[in-house]
Amino acid sequence: MRKRVYPKSGLIVRDPASREILGDGGKEVDVKSTYWRRRLKDGDVTLGPSENKEPKISEEVSEDGSN
């Protein structure tokens, strides 16, 4: 399962695969991996919504209620 994780303010968290530092914008990772589960449990990162979901399409309704 892929979710976006964000580092806790003031911490430097590295991605174990790329060794790159996780930026403030976060990164989408596999949260089932042992590494990311441990980071979540320890409070080093927080979860956010995944960005690969399709946006919801809302229909605009005119003032009289018709489309």
PDB file with SEQRES, HELIX, SHEET and CRYST1 records, atoms N, CA, C and O in Angstrom:
SEQRES   1 A   67  MET ARG LYS ARG VAL TYR PRO LYS SER GLY LEU ILE VAL          
SEQRES   2 A   67  ARG ASP PRO ALA SER ARG GLU ILE LEU GLY ASP GLY GLY          
SEQRES   3 A   67  LYS GLU VAL ASP VAL LYS SER THR TYR TRP ARG ARG ARG          
SEQRES   4 A   67  LEU LYS ASP GLY ASP VAL THR LEU GLY PRO SER GLU ASN          
SEQRES   5 A   67  LYS GLU PRO LYS ILE SER GLU GLU VAL SER GLU ASP GLY          
SEQRES   6 A   67  SER ASN                                                      
HELIX    1 AA1 THR A   34  ASP A   42  1                                   9    
SHEET    1 AA1 3 LYS A  27  ASP A  30  0                                        
SHEET    2 AA1 3 ARG A   2  PRO A   7 -1                                        
SHEET    3 AA1 3 VAL A  45  GLY A  48 -1                                        
CRYST1    1.000    1.000    1.000  90.00  90.00  90.00 P 1           1          
ATOM      1  N   MET A   1       0.857  -1.164   0.000  1.00  0.00           N  
ATOM      2  CA  MET A   1       0.000   0.000   0.000  1.00  0.00           C  
ATOM      3  C   MET A   1       0.908   1.233   0.000  1.00  0.00           C  
ATOM      4  O   MET A   1       1.795   1.361   0.844  1.00  0.00           O  
ATOM      5  N   ARG A   2       0.678   2.128  -0.947  1.00  0.00           N  
ATOM      6  CA  ARG A   2       1.498   3.330  -1.065  1.00  0.00           C  
ATOM      7  C   ARG A   2       0.766   4.527  -0.480  1.00  0.00           C  
ATOM      8  O   ARG A   2      -0.399   4.778  -0.789  1.00  0.00           O  
ATOM      9  N   LYS A   3       1.461   5.249   0.358  1.00  0.00           N  
ATOM     10  CA  LYS A   3       0.948   6.471   0.974  1.00  0.00           C  
ATOM     11  C   LYS A   3       2.058   7.505   0.969  1.00  0.00           C  
ATOM     12  O   LYS A   3       3.239   7.176   0.855  1.00  0.00           O  
ATOM     13  N   ARG A   4       1.658   8.753   1.093  1.00  0.00           N  
ATOM     14  CA  ARG A   4       2.631   9.841   1.172  1.00  0.00           C  
ATOM     15  C   ARG A   4       2.993  10.047   2.632  1.00  0.00           C  
ATOM     16  O   ARG A   4       2.116  10.164   3.489  1.00  0.00           O  
ATOM     17  N   VAL A   5       4.301  10.092   2.912  1.00  0.00           N  
ATOM     18  CA  VAL A   5       4.778  10.352   4.266  1.00  0.00           C  
ATOM     19  C   VAL A   5       5.526  11.679   4.280  1.00  0.00           C  
ATOM     20  O   VAL A   5       6.168  12.062   3.302  1.00  0.00           O  
ATOM     21  N   TYR A   6       5.430  12.369   5.407  1.00  0.00           N  
ATOM     22  CA  TYR A   6       6.068  13.666   5.598  1.00  0.00           C  
ATOM     23  C   TYR A   6       6.945  13.593   6.837  1.00  0.00           C  
ATOM     24  O   TYR A   6       6.535  13.016   7.844  1.00  0.00           O  
ATOM     25  N   PRO A   7       8.149  14.166   6.785  1.00  0.00           N  
ATOM     26  CA  PRO A   7       9.012  14.122   7.971  1.00  0.00           C  
ATOM     27  C   PRO A   7       8.491  15.050   9.069  1.00  0.00           C  
ATOM     28  O   PRO A   7       7.907  16.098   8.792  1.00  0.00           O  
ATOM     29  N   LYS A   8       8.710  14.651  10.295  1.00  0.00           N  
ATOM     30  CA  LYS A   8       8.364  15.500  11.433  1.00  0.00           C  
ATOM     31  C   LYS A   8       9.264  16.734  11.388  1.00  0.00           C  
ATOM     32  O   LYS A   8      10.441  16.641  11.038  1.00  0.00           O  
ATOM     33  N   SER A   9       8.714  17.864  11.737  1.00  0.00           N  
ATOM     34  CA  SER A   9       9.461  19.119  11.703  1.00  0.00           C  
ATOM     35  C   SER A   9      10.745  19.013  12.519  1.00  0.00           C  
ATOM     36  O   SER A   9      10.732  18.570  13.667  1.00  0.00           O  
ATOM     37  N   GLY A  10      11.840  19.424  11.914  1.00  0.00           N  
ATOM     38  CA  GLY A  10      13.119  19.414  12.605  1.00  0.00           C  
ATOM     39  C   GLY A  10      13.922  18.135  12.457  1.00  0.00           C  
ATOM     40  O   GLY A  10      15.066  18.072  12.906  1.00  0.00           O  
ATOM     41  N   LEU A  11      13.341  17.108  11.831  1.00  0.00           N  
ATOM     42  CA  LEU A  11      14.052  15.844  11.671  1.00  0.00           C  
ATOM     43  C   LEU A  11      14.519  15.664  10.228  1.00  0.00           C  
ATOM     44  O   LEU A  11      13.888  16.148   9.289  1.00  0.00           O  
ATOM     45  N   ILE A  12      15.634  14.959  10.076  1.00  0.00           N  
ATOM     46  CA  ILE A  12      16.109  14.560   8.751  1.00  0.00           C  
ATOM     47  C   ILE A  12      15.837  13.069   8.625  1.00  0.00           C  
ATOM     48  O   ILE A  12      16.360  12.263   9.395  1.00  0.00           O  
ATOM     49  N   VAL A  13      15.012  12.710   7.646  1.00  0.00           N  
ATOM     50  CA  VAL A  13      14.651  11.309   7.423  1.00  0.00           C  
ATOM     51  C   VAL A  13      15.088  10.947   6.005  1.00  0.00           C  
ATOM     52  O   VAL A  13      14.792  11.674   5.057  1.00  0.00           O  
ATOM     53  N   ARG A  14      15.777   9.844   5.864  1.00  0.00           N  
ATOM     54  CA  ARG A  14      16.250   9.402   4.553  1.00  0.00           C  
ATOM     55  C   ARG A  14      15.393   8.250   4.033  1.00  0.00           C  
ATOM     56  O   ARG A  14      14.884   7.430   4.797  1.00  0.00           O  
ATOM     57  N   ASP A  15      15.253   8.217   2.717  1.00  0.00           N  
ATOM     58  CA  ASP A  15      14.625   7.081   2.042  1.00  0.00           C  
ATOM     59  C   ASP A  15      15.691   5.986   2.000  1.00  0.00           C  
ATOM     60  O   ASP A  15      16.790   6.234   1.504  1.00  0.00           O  
ATOM     61  N   PRO A  16      15.404   4.785   2.502  1.00  0.00           N  
ATOM     62  CA  PRO A  16      16.444   3.747   2.550  1.00  0.00           C  
ATOM     63  C   PRO A  16      16.851   3.245   1.165  1.00  0.00           C  
ATOM     64  O   PRO A  16      17.969   2.757   0.998  1.00  0.00           O  
ATOM     65  N   ALA A  17      15.978   3.354   0.181  1.00  0.00           N  
ATOM     66  CA  ALA A  17      16.304   2.857  -1.156  1.00  0.00           C  
ATOM     67  C   ALA A  17      17.209   3.830  -1.916  1.00  0.00           C  
ATOM     68  O   ALA A  17      18.204   3.420  -2.514  1.00  0.00           O  
ATOM     69  N   SER A  18      16.859   5.116  -1.890  1.00  0.00           N  
ATOM     70  CA  SER A  18      17.610   6.102  -2.664  1.00  0.00           C  
ATOM     71  C   SER A  18      18.643   6.844  -1.820  1.00  0.00           C  
ATOM     72  O   SER A  18      19.532   7.496  -2.368  1.00  0.00           O  
ATOM     73  N   ARG A  19      18.539   6.754  -0.505  1.00  0.00           N  
ATOM     74  CA  ARG A  19      19.392   7.464   0.450  1.00  0.00           C  
ATOM     75  C   ARG A  19      19.211   8.975   0.382  1.00  0.00           C  
ATOM     76  O   ARG A  19      20.019   9.720   0.936  1.00  0.00           O  
ATOM     77  N   GLU A  20      18.158   9.433  -0.292  1.00  0.00           N  
ATOM     78  CA  GLU A  20      17.868  10.860  -0.385  1.00  0.00           C  
ATOM     79  C   GLU A  20      17.087  11.305   0.851  1.00  0.00           C  
ATOM     80  O   GLU A  20      16.335  10.530   1.441  1.00  0.00           O  
ATOM     81  N   ILE A  21      17.279  12.565   1.226  1.00  0.00           N  
ATOM     82  CA  ILE A  21      16.567  13.126   2.363  1.00  0.00           C  
ATOM     83  C   ILE A  21      15.126  13.412   1.956  1.00  0.00           C  
ATOM     84  O   ILE A  21      14.871  13.966   0.887  1.00  0.00           O  
ATOM     85  N   LEU A  22      14.204  13.037   2.804  1.00  0.00           N  
ATOM     86  CA  LEU A  22      12.786  13.269   2.575  1.00  0.00           C  
ATOM     87  C   LEU A  22      12.496  14.760   2.747  1.00  0.00           C  
ATOM     88  O   LEU A  22      12.711  15.312   3.826  1.00  0.00           O  
ATOM     89  N   GLY A  23      12.014  15.409   1.698  1.00  0.00           N  
ATOM     90  CA  GLY A  23      11.756  16.841   1.744  1.00  0.00           C  
ATOM     91  C   GLY A  23      10.454  17.168   2.454  1.00  0.00           C  
ATOM     92  O   GLY A  23       9.697  16.274   2.832  1.00  0.00           O  
ATOM     93  N   ASP A  24      10.200  18.464   2.632  1.00  0.00           N  
ATOM     94  CA  ASP A  24       8.975  18.918   3.293  1.00  0.00           C  
ATOM     95  C   ASP A  24       7.723  18.517   2.528  1.00  0.00           C  
ATOM     96  O   ASP A  24       6.650  18.390   3.117  1.00  0.00           O  
ATOM     97  N   GLY A  25       7.850  18.314   1.216  1.00  0.00           N  
ATOM     98  CA  GLY A  25       6.725  17.903   0.392  1.00  0.00           C  
ATOM     99  C   GLY A  25       6.380  16.436   0.531  1.00  0.00           C  
ATOM    100  O   GLY A  25       5.382  15.969  -0.017  1.00  0.00           O  
ATOM    101  N   GLY A  26       7.213  15.706   1.269  1.00  0.00           N  
ATOM    102  CA  GLY A  26       6.962  14.293   1.493  1.00  0.00           C  
ATOM    103  C   GLY A  26       7.308  13.447   0.285  1.00  0.00           C  
ATOM    104  O   GLY A  26       7.832  13.939  -0.714  1.00  0.00           O  
ATOM    105  N   LYS A  27       7.006  12.174   0.397  1.00  0.00           N  
ATOM    106  CA  LYS A  27       7.277  11.223  -0.679  1.00  0.00           C  
ATOM    107  C   LYS A  27       6.306  10.065  -0.566  1.00  0.00           C  
ATOM    108  O   LYS A  27       5.942   9.652   0.536  1.00  0.00           O  
ATOM    109  N   GLU A  28       5.890   9.544  -1.705  1.00  0.00           N  
ATOM    110  CA  GLU A  28       5.007   8.391  -1.709  1.00  0.00           C  
ATOM    111  C   GLU A  28       5.855   7.127  -1.563  1.00  0.00           C  
ATOM    112  O   GLU A  28       6.765   6.879  -2.355  1.00  0.00           O  
ATOM    113  N   VAL A  29       5.541   6.337  -0.540  1.00  0.00           N  
ATOM    114  CA  VAL A  29       6.331   5.144  -0.227  1.00  0.00           C  
ATOM    115  C   VAL A  29       5.400   3.970   0.075  1.00  0.00           C  
ATOM    116  O   VAL A  29       4.195   4.144   0.257  1.00  0.00           O  
ATOM    117  N   ASP A  30       5.984   2.777   0.125  1.00  0.00           N  
ATOM    118  CA  ASP A  30       5.241   1.578   0.506  1.00  0.00           C  
ATOM    119  C   ASP A  30       5.237   1.504   2.036  1.00  0.00           C  
ATOM    120  O   ASP A  30       6.245   1.150   2.647  1.00  0.00           O  
ATOM    121  N   VAL A  31       4.105   1.838   2.646  1.00  0.00           N  
ATOM    122  CA  VAL A  31       4.046   1.882   4.111  1.00  0.00           C  
ATOM    123  C   VAL A  31       3.986   0.498   4.752  1.00  0.00           C  
ATOM    124  O   VAL A  31       3.940   0.388   5.977  1.00  0.00           O  
ATOM    125  N   LYS A  32       3.985  -0.554   3.945  1.00  0.00           N  
ATOM    126  CA  LYS A  32       4.038  -1.904   4.500  1.00  0.00           C  
ATOM    127  C   LYS A  32       5.474  -2.336   4.792  1.00  0.00           C  
ATOM    128  O   LYS A  32       5.701  -3.353   5.448  1.00  0.00           O  
ATOM    129  N   SER A  33       6.446  -1.554   4.299  1.00  0.00           N  
ATOM    130  CA  SER A  33       7.838  -1.935   4.538  1.00  0.00           C  
ATOM    131  C   SER A  33       8.179  -1.731   6.012  1.00  0.00           C  
ATOM    132  O   SER A  33       7.635  -0.847   6.675  1.00  0.00           O  
ATOM    133  N   THR A  34       9.073  -2.551   6.502  1.00  0.00           N  
ATOM    134  CA  THR A  34       9.480  -2.479   7.903  1.00  0.00           C  
ATOM    135  C   THR A  34      10.055  -1.118   8.249  1.00  0.00           C  
ATOM    136  O   THR A  34       9.770  -0.579   9.319  1.00  0.00           O  
ATOM    137  N   TYR A  35      10.857  -0.558   7.360  1.00  0.00           N  
ATOM    138  CA  TYR A  35      11.496   0.731   7.624  1.00  0.00           C  
ATOM    139  C   TYR A  35      10.465   1.823   7.852  1.00  0.00           C  
ATOM    140  O   TYR A  35      10.543   2.558   8.836  1.00  0.00           O  
ATOM    141  N   TRP A  36       9.490   1.934   6.935  1.00  0.00           N  
ATOM    142  CA  TRP A  36       8.505   3.017   7.054  1.00  0.00           C  
ATOM    143  C   TRP A  36       7.531   2.773   8.196  1.00  0.00           C  
ATOM    144  O   TRP A  36       7.067   3.730   8.815  1.00  0.00           O  
ATOM    145  N   ARG A  37       7.208   1.514   8.492  1.00  0.00           N  
ATOM    146  CA  ARG A  37       6.354   1.226   9.649  1.00  0.00           C  
ATOM    147  C   ARG A  37       7.043   1.669  10.935  1.00  0.00           C  
ATOM    148  O   ARG A  37       6.408   2.220  11.834  1.00  0.00           O  
ATOM    149  N   ARG A  38       8.346   1.422  11.011  1.00  0.00           N  
ATOM    150  CA  ARG A  38       9.109   1.831  12.193  1.00  0.00           C  
ATOM    151  C   ARG A  38       9.164   3.353  12.306  1.00  0.00           C  
ATOM    152  O   ARG A  38       9.011   3.897  13.400  1.00  0.00           O  
ATOM    153  N   ARG A  39       9.380   4.042  11.191  1.00  0.00           N  
ATOM    154  CA  ARG A  39       9.414   5.520  11.213  1.00  0.00           C  
ATOM    155  C   ARG A  39       8.065   6.076  11.660  1.00  0.00           C  
ATOM    156  O   ARG A  39       8.022   7.046  12.416  1.00  0.00           O  
ATOM    157  N   LEU A  40       6.959   5.475  11.204  1.00  0.00           N  
ATOM    158  CA  LEU A  40       5.613   5.910  11.609  1.00  0.00           C  
ATOM    159  C   LEU A  40       5.391   5.660  13.100  1.00  0.00           C  
ATOM    160  O   LEU A  40       4.890   6.529  13.815  1.00  0.00           O  
ATOM    161  N   LYS A  41       5.763   4.481  13.557  1.00  0.00           N  
ATOM    162  CA  LYS A  41       5.572   4.130  14.967  1.00  0.00           C  
ATOM    163  C   LYS A  41       6.369   5.043  15.881  1.00  0.00           C  
ATOM    164  O   LYS A  41       5.886   5.437  16.942  1.00  0.00           O  
ATOM    165  N   ASP A  42       7.589   5.385  15.477  1.00  0.00           N  
ATOM    166  CA  ASP A  42       8.454   6.246  16.279  1.00  0.00           C  
ATOM    167  C   ASP A  42       8.062   7.715  16.196  1.00  0.00           C  
ATOM    168  O   ASP A  42       8.549   8.531  16.979  1.00  0.00           O  
ATOM    169  N   GLY A  43       7.178   8.063  15.245  1.00  0.00           N  
ATOM    170  CA  GLY A  43       6.743   9.445  15.102  1.00  0.00           C  
ATOM    171  C   GLY A  43       7.685  10.303  14.266  1.00  0.00           C  
ATOM    172  O   GLY A  43       7.567  11.528  14.255  1.00  0.00           O  
ATOM    173  N   ASP A  44       8.628   9.659  13.561  1.00  0.00           N  
ATOM    174  CA  ASP A  44       9.569  10.407  12.721  1.00  0.00           C  
ATOM    175  C   ASP A  44       8.915  10.947  11.462  1.00  0.00           C  
ATOM    176  O   ASP A  44       9.356  11.958  10.916  1.00  0.00           O  
ATOM    177  N   VAL A  45       7.863  10.277  10.996  1.00  0.00           N  
ATOM    178  CA  VAL A  45       7.110  10.720   9.819  1.00  0.00           C  
ATOM    179  C   VAL A  45       5.619  10.637  10.114  1.00  0.00           C  
ATOM    180  O   VAL A  45       5.190   9.919  11.016  1.00  0.00           O  
ATOM    181  N   THR A  46       4.835  11.386   9.337  1.00  0.00           N  
ATOM    182  CA  THR A  46       3.383  11.315   9.447  1.00  0.00           C  
ATOM    183  C   THR A  46       2.807  10.945   8.089  1.00  0.00           C  
ATOM    184  O   THR A  46       3.434  11.173   7.054  1.00  0.00           O  
ATOM    185  N   LEU A  47       1.611  10.372   8.101  1.00  0.00           N  
ATOM    186  CA  LEU A  47       0.953   9.964   6.862  1.00  0.00           C  
ATOM    187  C   LEU A  47       0.143  11.094   6.255  1.00  0.00           C  
ATOM    188  O   LEU A  47      -0.403  11.941   6.962  1.00  0.00           O  
ATOM    189  N   GLY A  48       0.078  11.092   4.958  1.00  0.00           N  
ATOM    190  CA  GLY A  48      -0.772  12.009   4.220  1.00  0.00           C  
ATOM    191  C   GLY A  48      -1.464  11.237   3.119  1.00  0.00           C  
ATOM    192  O   GLY A  48      -1.176  10.057   2.919  1.00  0.00           O  
ATOM    193  N   PRO A  49      -2.363  11.869   2.407  1.00  0.00           N  
ATOM    194  CA  PRO A  49      -3.061  11.170   1.329  1.00  0.00           C  
ATOM    195  C   PRO A  49      -2.140  10.872   0.158  1.00  0.00           C  
ATOM    196  O   PRO A  49      -1.187  11.608  -0.102  1.00  0.00           O  
ATOM    197  N   SER A  50      -2.431   9.797  -0.539  1.00  0.00           N  
ATOM    198  CA  SER A  50      -1.681   9.449  -1.732  1.00  0.00           C  
ATOM    199  C   SER A  50      -2.039  10.403  -2.855  1.00  0.00           C  
ATOM    200  O   SER A  50      -3.193  10.818  -2.965  1.00  0.00           O  
ATOM    201  N   GLU A  51      -1.072  10.761  -3.692  1.00  0.00           N  
ATOM    202  CA  GLU A  51      -1.336  11.707  -4.774  1.00  0.00           C  
ATOM    203  C   GLU A  51      -1.738  11.035  -6.077  1.00  0.00           C  
ATOM    204  O   GLU A  51      -2.104  11.725  -7.029  1.00  0.00           O  
ATOM    205  N   ASN A  52      -1.680   9.708  -6.149  1.00  0.00           N  
ATOM    206  CA  ASN A  52      -1.979   9.064  -7.421  1.00  0.00           C  
ATOM    207  C   ASN A  52      -3.468   8.760  -7.600  1.00  0.00           C  
ATOM    208  O   ASN A  52      -3.844   8.092  -8.563  1.00  0.00           O  
ATOM    209  N   LYS A  53      -4.301   9.226  -6.712  1.00  0.00           N  
ATOM    210  CA  LYS A  53      -5.738   9.043  -6.858  1.00  0.00           C  
ATOM    211  C   LYS A  53      -6.277  10.052  -7.860  1.00  0.00           C  
ATOM    212  O   LYS A  53      -5.776  11.172  -7.958  1.00  0.00           O  
ATOM    213  N   GLU A  54      -7.294   9.651  -8.597  1.00  0.00           N  
ATOM    214  CA  GLU A  54      -7.883  10.564  -9.558  1.00  0.00           C  
ATOM    215  C   GLU A  54      -8.729  11.599  -8.829  1.00  0.00           C  
ATOM    216  O   GLU A  54      -9.424  11.272  -7.867  1.00  0.00           O  
ATOM    217  N   PRO A  55      -8.671  12.842  -9.283  1.00  0.00           N  
ATOM    218  CA  PRO A  55      -9.461  13.882  -8.615  1.00  0.00           C  
ATOM    219  C   PRO A  55     -10.953  13.650  -8.805  1.00  0.00           C  
ATOM    220  O   PRO A  55     -11.395  13.113  -9.821  1.00  0.00           O  
ATOM    221  N   LYS A  56     -11.708  14.065  -7.811  1.00  0.00           N  
ATOM    222  CA  LYS A  56     -13.156  13.944  -7.903  1.00  0.00           C  
ATOM    223  C   LYS A  56     -13.681  15.007  -8.854  1.00  0.00           C  
ATOM    224  O   LYS A  56     -13.243  16.157  -8.828  1.00  0.00           O  
ATOM    225  N   ILE A  57     -14.615  14.609  -9.681  1.00  0.00           N  
ATOM    226  CA  ILE A  57     -15.218  15.545 -10.626  1.00  0.00           C  
ATOM    227  C   ILE A  57     -16.540  15.997 -10.053  1.00  0.00           C  
ATOM    228  O   ILE A  57     -17.423  15.184  -9.781  1.00  0.00           O  
ATOM    229  N   SER A  58     -16.675  17.297  -9.872  1.00  0.00           N  
ATOM    230  CA  SER A  58     -17.926  17.821  -9.348  1.00  0.00           C  
ATOM    231  C   SER A  58     -18.677  18.505 -10.477  1.00  0.00           C  
ATOM    232  O   SER A  58     -18.087  19.170 -11.328  1.00  0.00           O  
ATOM    233  N   GLU A  59     -19.956  18.333 -10.465  1.00  0.00           N  
ATOM    234  CA  GLU A  59     -20.792  18.963 -11.480  1.00  0.00           C  
ATOM    235  C   GLU A  59     -21.195  20.345 -10.994  1.00  0.00           C  
ATOM    236  O   GLU A  59     -21.580  20.529  -9.839  1.00  0.00           O  
ATOM    237  N   GLU A  60     -21.101  21.298 -11.886  1.00  0.00           N  
ATOM    238  CA  GLU A  60     -21.535  22.637 -11.528  1.00  0.00           C  
ATOM    239  C   GLU A  60     -23.046  22.717 -11.702  1.00  0.00           C  
ATOM    240  O   GLU A  60     -23.588  22.268 -12.712  1.00  0.00           O  
ATOM    241  N   VAL A  61     -23.707  23.279 -10.731  1.00  0.00           N  
ATOM    242  CA  VAL A  61     -25.149  23.414 -10.766  1.00  0.00           C  
ATOM    243  C   VAL A  61     -25.482  24.904 -10.820  1.00  0.00           C  
ATOM    244  O   VAL A  61     -24.958  25.700 -10.041  1.00  0.00           O  
ATOM    245  N   SER A  62     -26.352  25.259 -11.742  1.00  0.00           N  
ATOM    246  CA  SER A  62     -26.719  26.670 -11.857  1.00  0.00           C  
ATOM    247  C   SER A  62     -27.623  27.054 -10.695  1.00  0.00           C  
ATOM    248  O   SER A  62     -28.101  26.199  -9.949  1.00  0.00           O  
ATOM    249  N   GLU A  63     -27.847  28.350 -10.557  1.00  0.00           N  
ATOM    250  CA  GLU A  63     -28.624  28.851  -9.420  1.00  0.00           C  
ATOM    251  C   GLU A  63     -30.053  28.322  -9.396  1.00  0.00           C  
ATOM    252  O   GLU A  63     -30.634  28.185  -8.319  1.00  0.00           O  
ATOM    253  N   ASP A  64     -30.637  28.020 -10.562  1.00  0.00           N  
ATOM    254  CA  ASP A  64     -32.023  27.549 -10.586  1.00  0.00           C  
ATOM    255  C   ASP A  64     -32.106  26.027 -10.345  1.00  0.00           C  
ATOM    256  O   ASP A  64     -33.198  25.458 -10.341  1.00  0.00           O  
ATOM    257  N   GLY A  65     -30.933  25.368 -10.143  1.00  0.00           N  
ATOM    258  CA  GLY A  65     -30.938  23.948  -9.832  1.00  0.00           C  
ATOM    259  C   GLY A  65     -30.791  23.053 -11.036  1.00  0.00           C  
ATOM    260  O   GLY A  65     -30.684  21.838 -10.873  1.00  0.00           O  
ATOM    261  N   SER A  66     -30.782  23.594 -12.233  1.00  0.00           N  
ATOM    262  CA  SER A  66     -30.611  22.760 -13.412  1.00  0.00           C  
ATOM    263  C   SER A  66     -29.137  22.724 -13.787  1.00  0.00           C  
ATOM    264  O   SER A  66     -28.360  23.596 -13.397  1.00  0.00           O  
ATOM    265  N   ASN A  67     -28.767  21.707 -14.546  1.00  0.00           N  
ATOM    266  CA  ASN A  67     -27.366  21.565 -14.968  1.00  0.00           C  
ATOM    267  C   ASN A  67     -27.137  22.297 -16.195  1.00  0.00           C  
ATOM    268  O   ASN A  67     -26.019  22.302 -16.712  1.00  0.00           O  
TER     269      ASN A  67                                                      
END                                                                             
